[in-house]
């Protein structure tokens, strides 16, 4: 599995765009060079039309503006096709207003490059990567398939990374930094 300090792999994936554009059925290509110069939060979920996944995706979507305020983009990725992503958005009330793109890694190339394939499931683990504007991984977390992650915590970690300061346990934006 890739870890902190590694270069995030190159990718070129079809996606359902976020926002109202995503409901039109026009897919876009998103690559590692898209949104150049921005921080990237790339999170993987196992499969569409499941139970835990939409809770996470909706939670990340609700924070899209917070991430944008921090000059970061959020990409959600699974092994499902863009057609399946679109169908899920159209038929799941909470996903209709999703503000983040849903990327299709149907060939499992990015998932395998990152080392986050759940071999027995044949799908991605619940992995999250925070990537700096130079394409370097600055944070990685991986959850078991049965446990959803906390997007607020991902936002808190992004704040800490962007501060370039020493951040104590439970630090949040606006709190004092540690002095060495």
Buried (B, 14 or more C-beta within 10 A) or exposed (E): EBEEEBEBBEBEBBBBBBEEEBBEEEBBEBEBEBBEEBBBBBBBBBBBEBEBBBBBBBBBBBBBEBBBEBEBBBBBBBBBBBBBBBBBBEEBEBBEBBBBBBBBBBEEBBBEBBBBBBEEEEBBBBBBBBBBEEBEBBBBBBBEBEEBBEBEEBBBBBBBBBEEEEBEEEBEBEEEEEEE
